[in-house]
Amino acid sequence: MSDSLSFVLFTIVPAIQLVVFGVLVYRGFALRGERAERTARAKASFIPDGLVYLDPIALYAGTAAGGVFGTILLVFRDSLELWPRIGFEIFFLAGLLLIIAYCSDMLVYDESGFEKRTLLGKKTKYSYDLITAARCCDTYVVVVCGKNKIKLDRLMIGRSAFFLYACKQHKRIMKRGIPLWKPSGFSPLAGVETPWLFFIVYSFLFVLSVLVFIILPITVLVPADGITPPDAQTISTSFSSYERTKADGGTFRFFASGYDKPFCLMWLSGFEVPVPDPEELCGTDVFTVVCHETAKYYSIYSFSSSDGAEMVSVLDSQKAYKNDQRFACILLIIAGVICSVFFAFAFPVRRRPERYPVWFRRWYYKDRVLSWTALEKMEMLPPKRRKR
């Protein structure tokens, strides 16, 4: 890559990105101040402010991510490798998207109708008589206008006030209330709002719990076969000194002249056969060591004395490792069974929720339709006056 191209890609582009980032941050915080004042006035007068917008936490998160990773890309432009640079660029762009979403993604409404604006700035206007169904829960609001479904999740401020206002305007125009929107799904998960997402998430968690907490520990508990691993290498050397790396004597590091890495005999506490005293292994005696080289040390599988007598075999090392990990593996298997059963129950609970108590269903989802009183409390709307 030429110097001019490198200068453009690694200096000019990050600088332009930071300038764009600064402009967006300035615009975002200016909007945040305007929206805060508008919301405060609306709550004081008990009149809806006519705006639904993203929570400022998106602005804060985008500012933090864009500022940190954009600065790293510019300051460390000469020392970053390709993959870290790509990763930092992705996080920087994600921060920009959060700021853009805060500025662009909103819903504006008044007496004549409401207008939904998307992340890309697309505007779609609706009138209240076009609403065919709606639903307001503690985590989201859904308004259906024909084939279009407008969803406002829990990060959207003012969603419940808009829902109440839309219901009032629809009833004023149509002389009847809005039908309750009921989520539809495919047959195994009927009644789920986002069935495919629900199925993918809980299936992934179920498979992950089975693999990590059940199958992997079981492979550790399988009896040792004593076969030397294919990545092993044989080294003849003598040990000059050693050190203990665990207080219980579980691991010893032996140092040999001519090697910059120590030789580690792991899981010494789990050996079923008598192992020589580590001090006796240090001296002029030459040992034949079968080991695996890692980045920091040589992991010993077996070693023999100079006369060919095997002092520690591969089978002994494998048994020691399995004995040392047995209790932890049993705990992991128990935890895996509990987790997998919990995730597996998600499907019948979603399929037939009426068969299970409310407290049990709440472990999996909280799709509670809010009452009018709860909405008034959330949005500080004027309470209904009781007739005397």
Secondary structure, 3 states (H helix, E strand, C coil): CCHHHHHHHHHHHHHHHHHHHHHHHHHHHHHHHHHHHHHHHHHHHCCCCCEEEECCHHHHHHHHHHHHHHHHHHHCCCCCCHHHHHHHHHHHHHHHHHHHHHHHCEEEECCCCEEEECCCCCEEEECHHHCCEEEEECCEEEEEECCEEEEEECCEECHHHHHHHHHHHHHHHHCCCCCECCCCCCHHHCCCCCHHHHHHHHHHHHHHHHHHHHHHHHHHHCCCCCCCCCCCEEEEECECEEEECCCCCCCEEEECCCCCCCEEECCHHHCCCCCCCHHHHECCCCEEEEEEECCCCEEEEEEECCCCCEEECHHHHHHHHHHHHHHHHHHHHHHHHHHHHHHHCHHHHHHCHHHCCHHHHCCCCCCCECCHHHHHHHHCCCCCCCCC
